[in-house]
Amino acid sequence: MSYLITSNVPDQNFNPNLQGINKPFSYFNNLQNTHIIPANSEVAVQSVKINKDGLISVNRSNNKFFLYYGKKLSDTLSNDEVTSHVTQGFIYKNGQKANQAIVNINEFADMVQDSLRRTVYHPNLQISNINVSGATAEVKRNSSDLGYDGFEMCFQSNASSDNVNLVNDEWETAVFGQQNIDIPNGSNVTNNTTQQSLYCVGTEYPLSLTNGSIQIDLSLLGADRDREDRWAVGLTRCVRNQNGLDAPTYYVGQQEEFWDYMVTCEIVASKPNLKIYQSLYDPNFDAMVMQEFDYRQSRTLNKGTYVDISASNVTSVRFTATGEQMKIESFSTATAKFEVLVDGTNASSVLNLKPINQCCWNMYPKFKIPNQRKIGIMKQSGVNITGHIYGSQNTSIANTNDAQVNKDWWATMVNLNRQQFCENVDSRFMCTTTQYTGATSQAFTQTGLNAITGSVDFNNVMILAESDLYTPTFFASTSRLLGFPNRPILDAPTSQTGTKVCFVSDIEPKIVSAGSVFVRLKNFSLNSQNFAKGSQSKIVYHLPRFDNSGNEVGALFFEPSERMYLKLNNPNEIYLNDIDVEFVYSDERLCTSLVGKSIVCFHIRESNIPLKK
């Protein structure tokens, strides 16, 4: 008689080893010495120990969730008092067409990860050149038997120290009326067209919002630098998309003159003065307008005298985004240094530019260039977002919803005809014209970076059921599916390490058995008949639905009360050097729901029934 003990080998970090010859559902063991099996022997399964994950059913009734990245809301802080908005997500695998999927928990974790990455729109939370992780989801397992404990969902940001100089090299015209103009690639753009003014936008890299800067060279404008209505530089949300829009539908004014933040020259009292403009929402018109920001208020000199900056001396301007704060500096030949015109940190709200709201999370450089003149980028903290497409839509896909690449919230809402959500954000009090009239302004402190982590000082929040606090979150339904049945709003992470915050399931989400499992010996000369598949097989044992302790999933142990032997049909001795064990379903597909360490013990004995001649 022989007693054979076989097993796969899990890795040392207590994670399921699903690679190579040591998969828990398909493994290969070698012997250092040859084992001899007598002629006319038979084999039976003595015992089996496995870790079996169940299946999770995901469908339209349980797969909807929302994410929020901003100041955490409370009874004293409502939606209307912040610059962020919830983003809607559904749990499904990238490329999935069916409305329902029944998957094992590892496959489900992959689905959740895909879904989180489609729903995280902030450029510094997405996978990019400065963020290798982005949003992740994985199965949470205990270290003793690799049992299933739920899921861990994490959000990784980058720190300001991660920013690199990545200058935009690709350009498009920024107004629909100039769509047929081809702009050569390069960090500098020349207006070699017949147009008096060329409007162009850099489409390659949005600006990092963790103290990311873009420095724009004005020195090549020549005499036009001192002339009114000849040039402008600044930052803007996506102003070109698949619908051909130049500006928000709720903007009034000349479409080409829409910017979120802009610097230009205007003649005042025969002097070429540097001017700053920003787009604000005017409640009187229920629309956005361009309005001047008077930077002189924050740089008053002797006895409160307003002091303009002469555009004649300015050779470059620099925009820096820090969380919600927008800083603008000018470099003057007169002083040979950068001077801060506004930085978003002033205690008086009206002495700051409007905060960077969610519509402006993805901001791109925009230029207005006079004929035969040039404007260029000297430095830029660009974010090279993986899979980024300017306009956030793949035009080669016919279905509008499937075409979304989900990298830019503003552009995605425009593509899906949901600009009402964007208007809701743009029209909040801190982004309105009335905020800057003085008499009706409200206090608003703009959020910068976390002093410890260097990331935006915002909260990651998951909304898994409908909420009256975070709205609109209609039909959110994933609290039980993700293991938070009594916690529909996750606003306090389970753990935080540096710029990474994680949420771990409170309980194990309910799963169902993955079905009957069979043990198969691939390299033995036995024969069994699998009528479910209609062919011969190497299956030697059927694992019951419940193990010896009555468990259906998790760590399971099986030991048959009566062993069933199958003849090896060997008229001669077998010299055994290796063994190949697999766990399969009735159709003989591998049972990939097994994890961790699998052990199968076989008993081999000489048969008392002679072989047929």
Backbone torsions as a table, in degrees:
resi	resn	phi	psi	omega
1	MET	NA	152.2	179.0
2	SER	-132.2	144.9	176.5
3	TYR	-123.1	113.5	-175.1
4	LEU	-108.0	122.5	177.5
5	ILE	-105.2	123.5	-178.8
6	THR	-126.9	151.9	175.4
7	SER	-165.6	158.5	168.1
8	ASN	-87.4	-180.0	-177.1
9	VAL	-127.4	109.1	175.0
10	PRO	-72.3	157.3	-177.3
11	ASP	-74.7	173.4	-172.5
12	GLN	-76.3	-11.0	-178.9
13	ASN	-96.9	13.2	177.0
14	PHE	62.3	31.4	172.6
15	ASN	-107.5	149.2	-179.3
16	PRO	-63.3	129.5	178.4
17	ASN	-87.8	106.2	-174.6
18	LEU	-108.6	18.6	-174.9
19	GLN	-118.4	159.8	170.2
20	GLY	63.0	-140.1	-174.8
21	ILE	-95.9	7.9	-175.9
22	ASN	-117.1	26.1	177.7
23	LYS	-66.5	144.5	-178.3
24	PRO	-64.7	-19.1	180.0
25	PHE	-107.3	-0.4	178.6
26	SER	-161.6	106.6	-176.0
27	TYR	-137.4	162.7	-173.6
28	PHE	-133.4	120.1	178.9
29	ASN	-109.9	141.2	175.3
30	ASN	-111.0	150.5	174.2
31	LEU	-104.2	140.2	175.8
32	GLN	-72.9	-32.5	177.3
33	ASN	-121.1	146.7	-179.9
34	THR	-67.9	133.2	176.6
35	HIS	-104.1	131.9	-176.8
36	ILE	-99.6	125.0	174.8
37	ILE	-102.9	124.9	-177.2
38	PRO	-60.4	159.2	175.4
39	ALA	-63.6	153.4	178.1
40	ASN	53.4	57.2	178.9
41	SER	-107.3	169.6	177.8
42	GLU	-141.2	156.8	-172.8
43	VAL	-128.7	147.7	175.2
44	ALA	-144.4	157.3	175.3
45	VAL	-84.1	124.5	178.3
46	GLN	-83.9	-47.0	-179.6
47	SER	-161.9	159.5	179.8
48	VAL	-139.1	134.5	172.8
49	LYS	-128.8	122.2	-177.9
50	ILE	-139.8	165.7	169.0
51	ASN	-115.5	113.7	-172.2
52	LYS	-113.3	117.0	171.7
53	ASP	-80.0	152.9	176.2
54	GLY	-95.0	-162.5	-179.4
55	LEU	-115.9	152.6	177.8
56	ILE	-122.6	132.2	178.0
57	SER	-97.6	122.4	-178.9
58	VAL	-117.4	126.4	-179.2
59	ASN	-150.7	-175.9	-174.3
60	ARG	-64.7	-20.7	-177.5
61	SER	-81.8	-12.1	-174.4
62	ASN	-140.1	16.8	-171.0
63	ASN	-115.6	9.9	-174.8
64	LYS	-99.7	135.7	178.3
65	PHE	-145.9	172.9	176.5
66	PHE	-135.4	148.5	173.1
67	LEU	-116.8	155.8	178.4
68	TYR	-145.1	135.2	177.9
69	TYR	-132.2	106.5	-176.7
70	GLY	173.5	-162.5	175.8
71	LYS	-68.5	131.6	-176.9
72	LYS	-64.4	129.3	-178.8
73	LEU	-79.0	158.8	-179.5
74	SER	-157.0	-175.0	177.4
75	ASP	-64.3	-20.7	-178.6
76	THR	-107.9	1.9	178.3
77	LEU	-138.9	112.0	-174.7
78	SER	-102.5	174.8	177.8
79	ASN	-53.2	-39.8	-173.8
80	ASP	-72.2	-7.7	-175.6
81	GLU	-108.1	10.5	-179.7
82	VAL	-129.0	170.9	-178.1
83	THR	-102.0	2.8	-175.9
84	SER	-107.1	163.1	-178.4
85	HIS	-141.3	149.4	178.1
86	VAL	-66.2	149.6	174.2
87	THR	-118.0	139.5	-172.1
88	GLN	-94.2	135.1	178.6
89	GLY	-136.4	156.6	176.2
90	PHE	-131.4	139.5	-179.5
91	ILE	-83.0	109.5	171.2
92	TYR	-160.2	158.3	-178.7
93	LYS	-76.9	142.9	174.8
94	ASN	-53.7	128.3	179.6
95	GLY	87.8	-4.9	-178.7
96	GLN	-67.9	134.0	-178.8
97	LYS	-104.7	-34.4	-177.0
98	ALA	-71.9	154.0	179.1
99	ASN	-80.7	-12.7	-177.8
100	GLN	-135.6	146.3	175.9
101	ALA	-142.4	139.0	174.0
102	ILE	-116.1	113.1	-169.3
103	VAL	-134.5	160.8	172.7
104	ASN	-77.9	172.2	-169.9
105	ILE	-71.1	-27.9	175.4
106	ASN	-67.9	-41.4	177.1
107	GLU	-66.4	-36.1	178.6
108	PHE	-65.2	-41.4	177.7
109	ALA	-59.7	-39.6	176.6
110	ASP	-62.5	-39.1	178.4
111	MET	-63.9	-43.6	180.0
112	VAL	-62.8	-41.8	-180.0
113	GLN	-62.2	-46.2	176.6
114	ASP	-56.4	-41.5	-175.2
115	SER	-70.3	-40.6	177.5
116	LEU	-62.4	-42.3	-178.0
117	ARG	-68.9	-25.4	175.2
118	ARG	-77.4	-17.8	-170.9
119	THR	-108.0	-12.5	177.0
120	VAL	-89.4	110.1	-172.8
121	TYR	-102.9	-14.9	-178.2
122	HIS	-65.6	131.1	-174.5
123	PRO	-60.4	-28.7	-177.8
124	ASN	-85.6	-3.1	175.4
125	LEU	-102.8	-7.2	-177.2
126	GLN	-93.2	158.2	177.5
127	ILE	-65.2	128.5	-174.6
128	SER	-159.8	-171.6	177.2
129	ASN	-66.1	-18.8	-179.6
130	ILE	-115.6	8.7	179.3
131	ASN	-150.8	103.9	-173.2
132	VAL	-85.6	-12.5	-174.0
133	SER	-107.0	-48.1	-174.3
134	GLY	63.1	-140.9	177.2
135	ALA	-90.2	137.4	-178.8
136	THR	-134.3	158.4	173.3
137	ALA	-145.9	134.7	178.4
138	GLU	-147.7	161.9	178.9
139	VAL	-73.1	133.1	176.4
140	LYS	-93.0	122.2	-176.9
141	ARG	-124.0	149.3	175.3
142	ASN	-79.7	161.1	-173.4
143	SER	-87.2	-8.5	-176.0
144	SER	-83.0	-52.4	-177.8
145	ASP	-129.0	14.8	-179.2
146	LEU	62.1	24.7	177.3
147	GLY	-65.8	162.7	-174.3
148	TYR	-88.2	122.9	-178.9
149	ASP	-116.2	10.3	-178.2
150	GLY	115.1	-149.0	-173.8
151	PHE	-132.3	151.7	175.1
152	GLU	-119.5	120.6	-179.1
153	MET	-115.7	126.3	-172.8
154	CYS	-126.8	151.1	177.4
155	PHE	-127.3	121.4	-177.4
156	GLN	-110.0	128.8	172.7
157	SER	-109.2	176.4	173.3
158	ASN	-108.5	157.8	175.3
159	ALA	-91.6	162.7	179.5
160	SER	-60.8	-28.5	-179.9
161	SER	-70.0	-13.4	-179.7
162	ASP	-82.6	-14.4	-177.1
163	ASN	-59.2	142.9	177.5
164	VAL	-130.5	161.7	177.6
165	ASN	-80.0	108.9	-179.4
166	LEU	-135.1	101.4	-169.8
167	VAL	-92.5	135.2	178.3
168	ASN	-61.2	136.0	-177.5
169	ASP	-123.1	-8.0	-175.9
170	GLU	-117.7	138.4	-173.5
171	TRP	-134.6	150.8	170.4
172	GLU	-133.9	158.3	172.7
173	THR	-66.6	144.8	-171.3
174	ALA	-96.0	-0.1	177.5
175	VAL	-130.6	146.9	-174.5
176	PHE	-64.1	-29.7	-178.6
177	GLY	-69.2	-13.3	179.5
178	GLN	-113.7	23.5	-171.2
179	GLN	-64.3	-18.7	-178.2
180	ASN	-88.3	1.1	-179.5
181	ILE	-85.6	130.9	178.3
182	ASP	-98.6	124.7	-178.7
183	ILE	-107.0	120.4	-179.7
184	PRO	-61.5	147.9	177.2
185	ASN	-66.1	153.6	177.7
186	GLY	146.4	159.8	179.7
187	SER	-76.2	-16.6	175.2
188	ASN	-111.0	144.6	179.8
189	VAL	-124.7	129.9	178.4
190	THR	-112.6	136.5	175.5
191	ASN	-86.1	88.5	177.9
192	ASN	-97.8	15.2	-178.9
193	THR	-88.2	-177.3	173.7
194	THR	-89.1	-1.6	-178.9
195	GLN	-74.2	138.9	176.4
196	GLN	-63.2	-36.5	177.9
197	SER	-135.7	128.4	175.1
198	LEU	-100.3	123.0	177.0
199	TYR	-101.4	121.0	-177.8
200	CYS	-137.0	154.4	-179.6
201	VAL	-131.9	138.2	175.2
202	GLY	-79.3	125.4	-170.4
203	THR	-106.7	0.9	-168.6
204	GLU	-87.2	-50.1	-172.8
205	TYR	-132.0	121.2	168.6
206	PRO	-69.2	160.7	-176.7
207	LEU	-79.5	138.4	173.3
208	SER	-65.6	136.5	-179.8
209	LEU	-98.2	9.8	175.4
210	THR	-104.3	67.2	-178.3
211	ASN	67.5	34.2	177.6
212	GLY	-83.5	139.6	-175.7
213	SER	-123.7	155.2	169.3
214	ILE	-135.1	124.4	-178.6
215	GLN	-108.2	123.3	-172.4
216	ILE	-110.0	131.5	-176.2
217	ASP	-88.9	118.8	178.2
218	LEU	-105.5	0.0	-171.2
219	SER	-66.0	-24.7	-176.6
220	LEU	-88.9	6.3	176.3
221	LEU	-75.4	-17.8	179.3
222	GLY	61.9	-137.9	-177.8
223	ALA	-67.3	-20.8	179.9
224	ASP	-67.2	-16.4	179.5
225	ARG	-62.0	-26.9	-177.3
226	ASP	-96.2	4.7	-173.1
227	ARG	-106.7	142.7	-177.8
228	GLU	-76.0	142.9	174.8
229	ASP	61.3	29.1	178.0
230	ARG	-104.7	-35.6	-174.7
231	TRP	-143.3	159.2	174.1
232	ALA	-160.5	147.4	176.6
233	VAL	-137.5	151.5	178.2
234	GLY	173.8	-160.4	-179.2
235	LEU	-125.9	146.1	-179.8
236	THR	-149.8	152.8	167.7
237	ARG	-63.8	174.7	-179.9
238	CYS	-58.6	117.7	-178.9
239	VAL	-107.1	4.7	171.2
240	ARG	-130.9	133.7	177.2
241	ASN	-150.1	-176.6	-171.8
242	GLN	-70.3	-14.6	175.4
243	ASN	-89.1	-1.7	177.0
244	GLY	75.2	23.6	-178.7
245	LEU	-81.9	140.3	176.4
246	ASP	-94.4	-21.3	-174.5
247	ALA	-158.6	169.5	175.6
248	PRO	-56.0	148.2	178.1
249	THR	-64.5	-19.4	-179.7
250	TYR	-101.4	26.8	174.8
251	TYR	-102.3	136.4	175.3
252	VAL	-115.7	134.9	-176.8
253	GLY	136.2	-179.3	177.1
254	GLN	-69.2	123.7	-171.1
255	GLN	-57.1	-38.6	-177.4
256	GLU	-67.6	-18.9	-177.4
257	GLU	-93.9	15.9	175.1
258	PHE	-82.5	128.5	172.8
259	TRP	-142.8	160.0	168.4
260	ASP	-85.1	-42.6	175.6
261	TYR	-138.8	134.7	-173.4
262	MET	-147.8	144.5	174.8
263	VAL	-122.7	136.7	-179.4
264	THR	-151.5	-171.3	178.4
265	CYS	-120.9	137.0	173.4
266	GLU	-135.0	145.5	178.5
267	ILE	-88.0	120.2	177.8
268	VAL	-128.2	120.9	-177.5
269	ALA	52.8	44.9	178.0
270	SER	66.4	13.9	179.6
271	LYS	-115.2	136.9	178.4
272	PRO	-81.5	98.3	-176.3
273	ASN	-98.2	143.0	174.6
274	LEU	-73.7	135.1	-178.2
275	LYS	-128.0	147.7	175.8
276	ILE	-118.0	134.2	175.2
277	TYR	-126.1	156.1	174.4
278	GLN	-145.2	154.2	176.4
279	SER	-88.0	128.3	-179.6
280	LEU	-130.0	157.8	178.7
281	TYR	-91.9	126.3	179.8
282	ASP	-101.2	108.1	-178.8
283	PRO	-61.2	-23.9	179.7
284	ASN	-67.7	-29.0	-179.5
285	PHE	-109.1	-6.3	-172.1
286	ASP	51.5	47.2	-177.2
287	ALA	-157.6	162.9	175.9
288	MET	-87.9	147.1	177.7
289	VAL	-137.9	161.0	171.9
290	MET	-90.6	129.1	-178.5
291	GLN	-133.7	141.1	179.1
292	GLU	-69.0	141.0	170.3
293	PHE	-106.2	122.1	-175.6
294	ASP	-87.0	92.7	-179.0
295	TYR	-67.8	-16.1	-176.7
296	ARG	-63.7	-26.5	-178.2
297	GLN	-61.6	-31.7	-176.4
298	SER	-94.0	0.8	179.2
299	ARG	-131.1	32.6	178.6
300	THR	-63.7	140.5	178.9
301	LEU	-106.7	-145.1	-171.0
302	ASN	-46.8	124.2	173.7
303	LYS	57.2	32.3	173.1
304	GLY	74.9	17.3	179.2
305	THR	-72.2	126.7	177.6
306	TYR	-68.0	137.2	-177.7
307	VAL	-124.6	117.1	175.8
308	ASP	-82.4	158.5	172.5
309	ILE	-103.0	131.7	179.3
310	SER	-78.6	125.4	178.0
311	ALA	-63.7	-20.6	-179.4
312	SER	-61.6	-31.7	-175.2
313	ASN	-94.8	-8.7	-174.3
314	VAL	-88.5	119.3	180.0
315	THR	-103.6	-15.2	176.0
316	SER	-160.0	155.7	173.4
317	VAL	-127.4	153.0	-178.1
318	ARG	-131.4	130.5	175.2
319	PHE	-108.1	134.3	179.4
320	THR	-131.6	126.4	-179.0
321	ALA	-105.4	123.0	-179.2
322	THR	-130.9	93.3	-175.7
323	GLY	66.7	-113.7	176.8
324	GLU	-94.3	-7.3	-171.4
325	GLN	-90.6	133.1	175.0
326	MET	-113.4	122.6	177.8
327	LYS	-108.9	137.1	175.3
328	ILE	-124.8	130.7	178.9
329	GLU	-127.1	151.7	175.5
330	SER	-122.8	142.3	176.7
331	PHE	-105.3	121.1	-175.5
332	SER	-112.8	139.4	175.5
333	THR	-69.0	-20.8	-179.4
334	ALA	-70.7	-35.5	-178.2
335	THR	-108.9	-14.0	-179.5
336	ALA	56.5	37.4	177.0
337	LYS	-159.0	164.3	175.7
338	PHE	-80.0	138.2	174.3
339	GLU	-117.7	132.0	179.5
340	VAL	-76.8	121.8	176.7
341	LEU	-91.9	-34.2	178.6
342	VAL	-163.7	145.3	-177.5
343	ASP	-138.0	0.5	176.5
344	GLY	82.0	1.8	-176.8
345	THR	-109.3	3.2	-178.0
346	ASN	-66.2	140.8	-179.6
347	ALA	-65.1	-25.4	176.0
348	SER	-90.5	119.8	-174.9
349	SER	-58.3	-35.1	-175.7
350	VAL	-74.6	-9.0	177.3
351	LEU	-95.9	10.5	173.2
352	ASN	-115.3	151.2	168.7
353	LEU	-66.4	163.6	178.1
354	LYS	-55.6	147.2	178.2
355	PRO	-68.3	153.1	175.7
356	ILE	-72.1	107.0	-179.7
357	ASN	-94.4	-179.6	-172.2
358	GLN	-63.6	-28.2	176.6
359	CYS	-63.2	-24.3	-175.3
360	CYS	-107.3	16.4	178.8
361	TRP	-58.7	-39.7	175.5
362	ASN	-101.4	104.3	180.0
363	MET	-116.4	140.0	-175.2
364	TYR	-124.9	151.9	177.2
365	PRO	-69.9	138.7	177.5
366	LYS	-131.5	135.1	-178.9
367	PHE	-124.3	148.3	165.3
368	LYS	-117.8	114.2	-170.2
369	ILE	-116.2	126.4	177.7
370	PRO	-70.3	159.3	-176.7
371	ASN	-56.6	131.3	178.0
372	GLN	66.1	19.0	175.4
373	ARG	-114.5	170.3	-173.7
374	LYS	-134.1	143.4	170.9
375	ILE	-133.3	140.4	-177.7
376	GLY	-138.2	170.6	176.7
377	ILE	-104.9	126.9	179.1
378	MET	-89.9	-43.4	177.8
379	LYS	-145.6	150.3	178.3
380	GLN	-156.0	130.5	173.9
381	SER	-89.5	74.9	-178.3
382	GLY	-81.0	152.0	175.7
383	VAL	-110.1	115.5	179.1
384	ASN	-89.1	85.5	-175.9
385	ILE	-74.2	128.8	179.3
386	THR	-62.4	126.5	179.6
387	GLY	81.3	7.7	-177.4
388	HIS	-66.0	134.1	170.6
389	ILE	-129.7	128.3	178.6
390	TYR	-62.7	126.6	-173.3
391	GLY	96.3	-11.1	173.3
392	SER	57.8	34.0	-179.8
393	GLN	-147.6	133.6	176.8
394	ASN	-90.0	104.8	-173.7
395	THR	-71.3	-10.4	179.1
396	SER	-79.6	-8.8	179.4
397	ILE	-102.6	127.0	-172.8
398	ALA	-72.3	-41.1	-177.4
399	ASN	-71.2	123.5	-173.8
400	THR	-60.2	-44.8	-178.6
401	ASN	-65.7	-43.9	-179.2
402	ASP	-67.4	-23.9	-176.0
403	ALA	-76.6	-13.0	-176.1
404	GLN	-72.2	130.0	177.2
405	VAL	-95.4	-6.9	169.6
406	ASN	56.3	49.7	176.7
407	LYS	-115.0	-11.7	-176.2
408	ASP	-141.6	111.7	-174.1
409	TRP	-63.4	-46.0	-179.7
410	TRP	-57.4	-50.7	-177.3
411	ALA	-64.9	-37.9	179.1
412	THR	-63.5	-44.0	178.8
413	MET	-63.3	-38.2	177.5
414	VAL	-65.0	-45.7	-178.6
415	ASN	-60.3	-34.3	-177.6
416	LEU	-94.8	12.1	179.7
417	ASN	57.4	45.3	179.8
418	ARG	-123.3	39.5	-178.7
419	GLN	-65.3	-13.0	179.0
420	GLN	-62.6	-31.2	177.2
421	PHE	-70.1	-37.2	178.0
422	CYS	-68.1	-41.6	178.5
423	GLU	-63.0	-35.1	176.6
424	ASN	-59.0	-40.3	179.5
425	VAL	-73.6	-46.1	-177.4
426	ASP	-64.3	-23.6	-174.9
427	SER	-96.2	6.5	177.3
428	ARG	-70.3	152.8	-163.9
429	PHE	-54.0	-35.7	-175.2
430	MET	-72.3	-8.2	-179.2
431	CYS	-116.3	20.6	-175.7
432	THR	-108.2	162.9	177.1
433	THR	-66.4	-33.1	-178.9
434	THR	-65.4	-25.1	178.0
435	GLN	-63.9	-25.3	-174.6
436	TYR	-105.1	10.4	177.1
437	THR	-85.9	-14.7	178.1
438	GLY	92.4	-54.9	-175.3
439	ALA	-67.6	-32.8	-176.4
440	THR	-112.9	10.0	-178.0
441	SER	-70.9	150.9	178.4
442	GLN	-117.1	152.8	178.2
443	ALA	-68.4	133.2	176.4
444	PHE	-149.9	119.6	178.1
445	THR	-95.6	120.7	-177.5
446	GLN	-79.6	136.8	-177.5
447	THR	-79.5	133.6	176.2
448	GLY	-108.5	-133.1	-178.2
449	LEU	-103.5	153.0	174.3
450	ASN	-69.4	129.6	-174.5
451	ALA	-65.1	-24.0	-177.2
452	ILE	-92.5	-48.0	-172.7
453	THR	-90.6	-25.1	-176.8
454	GLY	79.2	6.5	175.6
455	SER	-98.2	170.3	178.5
456	VAL	-58.9	134.9	-174.9
457	ASP	-82.4	58.5	178.4
458	PHE	-110.7	166.6	175.4
459	ASN	-105.7	136.5	168.6
460	ASN	-85.0	126.1	-179.0
461	VAL	-130.2	135.3	173.3
462	MET	-111.6	131.3	178.5
463	ILE	-113.4	112.0	-171.2
464	LEU	-106.7	-5.4	174.9
465	ALA	-147.1	161.4	-177.1
466	GLU	-54.0	138.5	-175.9
467	SER	-130.7	142.2	172.8
468	ASP	-86.4	-13.6	-178.7
469	LEU	-88.7	-51.1	176.7
470	TYR	-97.8	112.4	-175.6
471	THR	-132.3	153.2	-5.0
472	PRO	-85.3	135.4	178.6
473	THR	-131.1	44.1	-178.3
474	PHE	-59.6	135.0	171.4
475	PHE	65.7	19.2	171.6
476	ALA	-60.1	136.5	-165.4
477	SER	-150.3	22.6	-171.9
478	THR	-107.0	9.7	-174.8
479	SER	-62.0	-43.8	179.0
480	ARG	-73.9	-38.9	-177.6
481	LEU	-61.0	-35.0	-177.2
482	LEU	-96.5	-2.7	174.7
483	GLY	93.4	28.5	177.6
484	PHE	-129.6	61.5	-173.0
485	PRO	-64.3	-26.6	-177.7
486	ASN	-111.4	11.8	-177.5
487	ARG	-137.3	80.3	-176.6
488	PRO	-70.6	-22.1	178.2
489	ILE	-117.3	120.9	179.0
490	LEU	-104.1	100.1	179.9
491	ASP	-122.5	2.6	175.5
492	ALA	-125.2	107.2	-175.0
493	PRO	-63.6	150.1	174.9
494	THR	-65.5	-36.9	178.7
495	SER	-150.2	156.0	175.1
496	GLN	-144.6	124.9	177.5
497	THR	-127.4	107.8	-177.4
498	GLY	61.6	-123.8	-178.4
499	THR	-93.3	12.8	-178.1
500	LYS	-111.6	124.6	175.7
501	VAL	-117.4	142.8	-174.8
502	CYS	-132.7	146.3	174.2
503	PHE	-120.4	127.4	-178.4
504	VAL	-115.0	137.8	-178.7
505	SER	-50.8	138.5	175.5
506	ASP	-71.1	-37.8	177.2
507	ILE	-137.1	168.1	176.2
508	GLU	-73.8	121.1	174.8
509	PRO	-58.9	147.0	-176.8
510	LYS	-67.2	133.3	176.8
511	ILE	-128.4	161.9	178.0
512	VAL	-115.8	159.2	-177.7
513	SER	-61.3	144.6	179.8
514	ALA	-81.7	6.6	177.8
515	GLY	100.0	178.9	-177.4
516	SER	-65.9	143.0	-179.0
517	VAL	-124.5	142.9	-178.6
518	PHE	-124.9	150.5	175.3
519	VAL	-97.8	132.0	-178.5
520	ARG	-124.5	132.6	175.8
521	LEU	-104.6	102.7	-169.6
522	LYS	-72.3	-37.6	-170.0
523	ASN	-104.8	24.3	174.5
524	PHE	-106.5	155.0	-173.8
525	SER	-90.5	37.4	178.1
526	LEU	-93.4	165.7	177.7
527	ASN	-136.1	131.5	169.3
528	SER	-133.1	162.8	-177.8
529	GLN	-112.1	122.5	178.4
530	ASN	-103.0	94.6	-178.0
531	PHE	-70.8	-23.3	178.3
532	ALA	-63.6	-28.9	179.1
533	LYS	-107.0	-17.4	179.2
534	GLY	78.2	37.3	-178.2
535	SER	-154.5	168.7	173.7
536	GLN	-69.9	158.9	-173.3
537	SER	-146.6	172.4	173.4
538	LYS	-116.5	17.8	179.2
539	ILE	-69.7	134.3	-178.9
540	VAL	-117.9	-12.3	-174.9
541	TYR	-160.6	143.1	174.7
542	HIS	-107.6	122.3	176.6
543	LEU	-80.7	122.6	178.3
544	PRO	-60.8	166.0	179.7
545	ARG	-62.3	-41.2	179.6
546	PHE	-110.0	142.9	179.7
547	ASP	-83.5	-170.5	-175.6
548	ASN	-64.8	-18.8	178.6
549	SER	-102.3	4.2	178.7
550	GLY	86.7	11.4	179.9
551	ASN	-88.1	149.8	-177.9
552	GLU	-108.7	-32.7	177.3
553	VAL	-135.7	168.4	-177.6
554	GLY	93.7	-150.0	177.4
555	ALA	-76.1	117.4	-174.6
556	LEU	-122.4	145.5	176.6
557	PHE	-132.0	128.9	-179.2
558	PHE	-122.9	133.0	172.7
559	GLU	-144.6	107.8	-175.6
560	PRO	-65.3	140.3	177.5
561	SER	-68.5	-26.9	177.0
562	GLU	-137.7	121.7	-176.9
563	ARG	-78.7	143.4	177.1
564	MET	-109.6	118.8	-176.1
565	TYR	-96.8	141.0	174.1
566	LEU	-118.9	134.0	-179.0
567	LYS	-69.5	142.1	178.1
568	LEU	-86.8	-7.6	176.7
569	ASN	55.1	43.3	-177.9
570	ASN	-111.4	104.4	177.7
571	PRO	-68.9	-19.0	-179.8
572	ASN	-122.9	169.4	177.2
573	GLU	-62.7	148.0	175.6
574	ILE	-108.1	126.4	176.2
575	TYR	-94.8	104.3	-171.6
576	LEU	-95.3	120.6	177.8
577	ASN	-113.3	-19.0	-179.3
578	ASP	-153.9	166.5	179.8
579	ILE	-143.1	139.5	-174.1
580	ASP	-122.7	108.7	-173.5
581	VAL	-113.4	137.6	177.7
582	GLU	-136.8	150.3	172.1
583	PHE	-111.2	127.6	-173.9
584	VAL	-135.1	163.4	171.0
585	TYR	-85.5	179.9	-176.0
586	SER	-63.5	-26.1	177.6
587	ASP	-89.7	8.4	175.5
588	GLU	70.3	18.3	166.3
589	ARG	-75.2	145.0	179.8
590	LEU	-61.8	139.3	-179.4
591	CYS	-85.1	85.4	-175.0
592	THR	-75.3	0.4	178.5
593	SER	-82.4	0.9	175.7
594	LEU	-85.2	142.4	180.0
595	VAL	-136.7	167.5	173.7
596	GLY	70.2	-138.7	-174.7
597	LYS	-101.7	127.8	175.2
598	SER	-110.6	137.9	178.8
599	ILE	-131.9	128.8	173.6
600	VAL	-128.8	127.8	176.5
601	CYS	-108.9	128.9	-178.6
602	PHE	-111.4	147.3	174.2
603	HIS	-116.9	126.5	180.0
604	ILE	-119.0	132.6	179.0
605	ARG	-141.0	162.7	174.6
606	GLU	-75.3	136.0	-178.2
607	SER	-79.7	143.3	175.6
608	ASN	-91.4	4.9	175.6
609	ILE	-107.1	120.4	-176.8
610	PRO	-66.3	153.5	176.7
611	LEU	-69.1	145.6	175.4
612	LYS	-73.0	137.3	178.5
613	LYS	-92.2	NA	NA
